[in-house]
Amino acid sequence: MAEQPVHLEAMREALAMADCDHLAFLAHSLKGAAATLCAPLLREACLDLERAAKSGLLDQAGAAFPAMEEAMADVLIAMRGKLTTTSA
């Protein structure tokens, strides 16, 4: 998950460049990580983004991106909190 900010930037770039294949690939990869971490809201947001990108629906992908980004931020905050609590 530490590399996810870089992946988010790559996803933004793929969206801006209308590279639906790459965007779908990145969303799929993040969806898998979210499933592994038991982060269902992030997984669902990634699924929405992946489906839109695979369908070539850039407007829908653009609309789905903020929800995925927000879910990612929530997961990262929770993970940092857990790490802080565990190491204390």
GROMACS elastic network, one bead per residue, 0.5 to 0.9 nm:
[ bonds ]
;  ai    aj funct       b0    kb
    1     4     6  0.52654   500
    1     5     6  0.84147   500
    1    30     6  0.88136   500
    1    33     6  0.75739   500
    1    34     6  0.89836   500
    1    76     6  0.78687   500
    2     5     6  0.72996   500
    2     6     6  0.87493   500
    2    76     6  0.86778   500
    3     6     6  0.56146   500
    3     7     6  0.65835   500
    3     8     6  0.89587   500
    4     8     6  0.59969   500
    4     9     6  0.85498   500
    4    30     6  0.80091   500
    4    72     6  0.84798   500
    5     9     6  0.63662   500
    5    10     6  0.86874   500
    6     9     6  0.51713   500
    6    10     6  0.63111   500
    6    11     6  0.86643   500
    7    11     6  0.60678   500
    7    12     6  0.85686   500
    7    26     6  0.71622   500
    7    30     6  0.84239   500
    8    12     6  0.61741   500
    8    13     6  0.85658   500
    8    26     6  0.85745   500
    8    69     6  0.76316   500
    9    12     6  0.50090   500
    9    13     6  0.61697   500
    9    14     6  0.85834   500
   10    13     6  0.50140   500
   10    14     6  0.60870   500
   10    15     6  0.85432   500
   10    22     6  0.88347   500
   10    23     6  0.81220   500
   10    26     6  0.80181   500
   11    14     6  0.50158   500
   11    15     6  0.61053   500
   11    16     6  0.85175   500
   11    22     6  0.78622   500
   11    23     6  0.55998   500
   11    24     6  0.88462   500
   11    26     6  0.65761   500
   11    27     6  0.76777   500
   11    65     6  0.87458   500
   12    15     6  0.51180   500
   12    16     6  0.61250   500
   12    17     6  0.85797   500
   12    23     6  0.83447   500
   12    65     6  0.83351   500
   13    16     6  0.50001   500
   13    17     6  0.60363   500
   13    18     6  0.84089   500
   13    19     6  0.83557   500
   13    23     6  0.86509   500
   14    17     6  0.50754   500
   14    18     6  0.59265   500
   14    20     6  0.69098   500
   14    21     6  0.85231   500
   14    22     6  0.62881   500
   14    23     6  0.54343   500
   15    18     6  0.50032   500
   15    19     6  0.61363   500
   15    20     6  0.70126   500
   15    22     6  0.87841   500
   15    23     6  0.65055   500
   15    53     6  0.86521   500
   15    58     6  0.72289   500
   15    61     6  0.76427   500
   15    62     6  0.70602   500
   15    65     6  0.89485   500
   16    19     6  0.77153   500
   16    62     6  0.89720   500
   17    20     6  0.85209   500
   18    21     6  0.88220   500
   18    23     6  0.84309   500
   18    56     6  0.85753   500
   18    58     6  0.68829   500
   19    22     6  0.56181   500
   19    23     6  0.61892   500
   19    24     6  0.86322   500
   19    53     6  0.83636   500
   19    56     6  0.89061   500
   20    24     6  0.59232   500
   20    25     6  0.84660   500
   20    50     6  0.88160   500
   20    52     6  0.84960   500
   20    54     6  0.63582   500
   20    55     6  0.81799   500
   20    56     6  0.59696   500
   20    57     6  0.82864   500
   20    58     6  0.75268   500
   20    61     6  0.88711   500
   21    24     6  0.52002   500
   21    25     6  0.62175   500
   21    26     6  0.87368   500
   21    53     6  0.68855   500
   21    54     6  0.66230   500
   21    56     6  0.84609   500
   22    26     6  0.61601   500
   22    27     6  0.85152   500
   22    53     6  0.85978   500
   23    26     6  0.51770   500
   23    27     6  0.60455   500
   23    28     6  0.84332   500
   23    49     6  0.81986   500
   23    50     6  0.71640   500
   23    53     6  0.62554   500
   23    54     6  0.83602   500
   23    61     6  0.89293   500
   24    27     6  0.51042   500
   24    28     6  0.59687   500
   24    29     6  0.85472   500
   24    49     6  0.72206   500
   24    51     6  0.73234   500
   24    52     6  0.80218   500
   24    53     6  0.51661   500
   24    54     6  0.57819   500
   25    28     6  0.50954   500
   25    29     6  0.62003   500
   25    30     6  0.87176   500
   25    50     6  0.74726   500
   25    53     6  0.89366   500
   25    54     6  0.88890   500
   26    29     6  0.50659   500
   26    30     6  0.62296   500
   26    31     6  0.84743   500
   26    50     6  0.81100   500
   27    30     6  0.51672   500
   27    31     6  0.59854   500
   27    32     6  0.86856   500
   27    45     6  0.89236   500
   27    46     6  0.52824   500
   27    47     6  0.71206   500
   27    48     6  0.88540   500
   27    49     6  0.64043   500
   27    50     6  0.52252   500
   27    53     6  0.86796   500
   28    32     6  0.63624   500
   28    33     6  0.88297   500
   28    46     6  0.67913   500
   28    47     6  0.70814   500
   28    49     6  0.86651   500
   28    50     6  0.60547   500
   29    32     6  0.52615   500
   29    33     6  0.65275   500
   29    34     6  0.87636   500
   29    46     6  0.88172   500
   30    33     6  0.50112   500
   30    34     6  0.60870   500
   30    35     6  0.85700   500
   30    42     6  0.84665   500
   30    43     6  0.76232   500
   30    46     6  0.67494   500
   31    34     6  0.50334   500
   31    35     6  0.61857   500
   31    36     6  0.86502   500
   31    42     6  0.71418   500
   31    44     6  0.76233   500
   31    45     6  0.81349   500
   31    46     6  0.52128   500
   31    47     6  0.64991   500
   31    50     6  0.85871   500
   32    35     6  0.50883   500
   32    36     6  0.62251   500
   32    37     6  0.86722   500
   32    43     6  0.73911   500
   33    36     6  0.50617   500
   33    37     6  0.62581   500
   33    38     6  0.86567   500
   33    39     6  0.85965   500
   33    43     6  0.81272   500
   34    37     6  0.50816   500
   34    38     6  0.61301   500
   34    39     6  0.50315   500
   34    40     6  0.69016   500
   34    41     6  0.84518   500
   34    42     6  0.59868   500
   34    43     6  0.51325   500
   34    44     6  0.89242   500
   34    46     6  0.84868   500
   34    72     6  0.87596   500
   34    75     6  0.87496   500
   35    38     6  0.50182   500
   35    39     6  0.59499   500
   35    40     6  0.66325   500
   35    42     6  0.83030   500
   35    43     6  0.59523   500
   36    39     6  0.76898   500
   37    40     6  0.85864   500
   38    43     6  0.84163   500
   39    42     6  0.55832   500
   39    43     6  0.61919   500
   39    44     6  0.88018   500
   39    71     6  0.86779   500
   39    75     6  0.70846   500
   40    44     6  0.60444   500
   40    45     6  0.84949   500
   41    44     6  0.51962   500
   41    45     6  0.61680   500
   41    46     6  0.85842   500
   41    68     6  0.83308   500
   41    71     6  0.62828   500
   41    72     6  0.88232   500
   42    45     6  0.50472   500
   42    46     6  0.60852   500
   42    47     6  0.85006   500
   42    67     6  0.83434   500
   42    68     6  0.60450   500
   42    69     6  0.83975   500
   42    70     6  0.84046   500
   42    72     6  0.60333   500
   42    74     6  0.86668   500
   42    75     6  0.76427   500
   43    46     6  0.51290   500
   43    47     6  0.61290   500
   43    48     6  0.87277   500
   43    68     6  0.83801   500
   43    71     6  0.86816   500
   44    48     6  0.62519   500
   44    49     6  0.86522   500
   44    68     6  0.82471   500
   45    48     6  0.51756   500
   45    49     6  0.63165   500
   45    50     6  0.85911   500
   45    64     6  0.69571   500
   45    65     6  0.79023   500
   45    67     6  0.61652   500
   45    69     6  0.84657   500
   45    71     6  0.72818   500
   46    49     6  0.50271   500
   46    50     6  0.59265   500
   46    51     6  0.84868   500
   46    64     6  0.82710   500
   46    65     6  0.83013   500
   46    67     6  0.87658   500
   46    68     6  0.59039   500
   47    51     6  0.60317   500
   47    52     6  0.85138   500
   48    51     6  0.52742   500
   48    52     6  0.62320   500
   48    53     6  0.86317   500
   48    60     6  0.87671   500
   48    61     6  0.77253   500
   48    64     6  0.64326   500
   48    65     6  0.87805   500
   48    68     6  0.85355   500
   49    52     6  0.52203   500
   49    53     6  0.61382   500
   49    54     6  0.85747   500
   49    60     6  0.78047   500
   49    61     6  0.52342   500
   49    62     6  0.81381   500
   49    63     6  0.85347   500
   49    64     6  0.54368   500
   49    65     6  0.64309   500
   49    68     6  0.75723   500
   50    53     6  0.51450   500
   50    54     6  0.60339   500
   50    55     6  0.85231   500
   50    61     6  0.77831   500
   51    54     6  0.51302   500
   51    55     6  0.61429   500
   51    56     6  0.86069   500
   51    57     6  0.85794   500
   51    61     6  0.81853   500
   52    55     6  0.51475   500
   52    56     6  0.62250   500
   52    57     6  0.50965   500
   52    58     6  0.69194   500
   52    59     6  0.84175   500
   52    60     6  0.58283   500
   52    61     6  0.50574   500
   52    62     6  0.88189   500
   52    64     6  0.80948   500
   53    57     6  0.58449   500
   53    58     6  0.64841   500
   53    60     6  0.81052   500
   53    61     6  0.58581   500
   54    57     6  0.76726   500
   55    58     6  0.85186   500
   56    59     6  0.89050   500
   56    60     6  0.88456   500
   56    61     6  0.83561   500
   57    60     6  0.53487   500
   57    61     6  0.61074   500
   57    62     6  0.85878   500
   58    62     6  0.59225   500
   58    63     6  0.84412   500
   59    62     6  0.50449   500
   59    63     6  0.62047   500
   59    64     6  0.86470   500
   60    64     6  0.61194   500
   60    65     6  0.86225   500
   61    65     6  0.60847   500
   62    65     6  0.52680   500
   62    66     6  0.76244   500
   63    66     6  0.66478   500
   63    67     6  0.79216   500
   64    67     6  0.56397   500
   64    68     6  0.65164   500
   64    69     6  0.88441   500
   65    68     6  0.51597   500
   65    69     6  0.60912   500
   65    70     6  0.86127   500
   66    70     6  0.60235   500
   66    71     6  0.84927   500
   67    70     6  0.51043   500
   67    71     6  0.61019   500
   67    72     6  0.84982   500
   68    71     6  0.51033   500
   68    72     6  0.60755   500
   68    73     6  0.86197   500
   69    72     6  0.50368   500
   69    73     6  0.62280   500
   69    74     6  0.87153   500
   70    73     6  0.50620   500
   70    74     6  0.62800   500
   70    75     6  0.87265   500
   71    74     6  0.50823   500
   71    75     6  0.62885   500
   71    76     6  0.87113   500
   72    75     6  0.51270   500
   72    76     6  0.62071   500
   72    77     6  0.86129   500
   73    76     6  0.51334   500
   73    77     6  0.61365   500
   73    78     6  0.85968   500
   74    77     6  0.51514   500
   74    78     6  0.61797   500
   74    79     6  0.86039   500
   75    78     6  0.50969   500
   75    79     6  0.60936   500
   75    80     6  0.85850   500
   76    79     6  0.50460   500
   76    80     6  0.61004   500
   76    81     6  0.85046   500
   77    80     6  0.51571   500
   77    81     6  0.61275   500
   77    82     6  0.85982   500
   78    81     6  0.50360   500
   78    82     6  0.61291   500
   78    83     6  0.86097   500
   79    82     6  0.50364   500
   79    83     6  0.61320   500
   79    84     6  0.85473   500
   80    83     6  0.50679   500
   80    84     6  0.60896   500
   80    85     6  0.85370   500
   81    84     6  0.50964   500
   81    85     6  0.60918   500
   81    86     6  0.84815   500
   82    85     6  0.50838   500
   82    86     6  0.59657   500
   82    87     6  0.85269   500
   83    86     6  0.50920   500
   83    87     6  0.60573   500
   83    88     6  0.85035   500
   84    87     6  0.53526   500
   84    88     6  0.61458   500
   85    88     6  0.53480   500
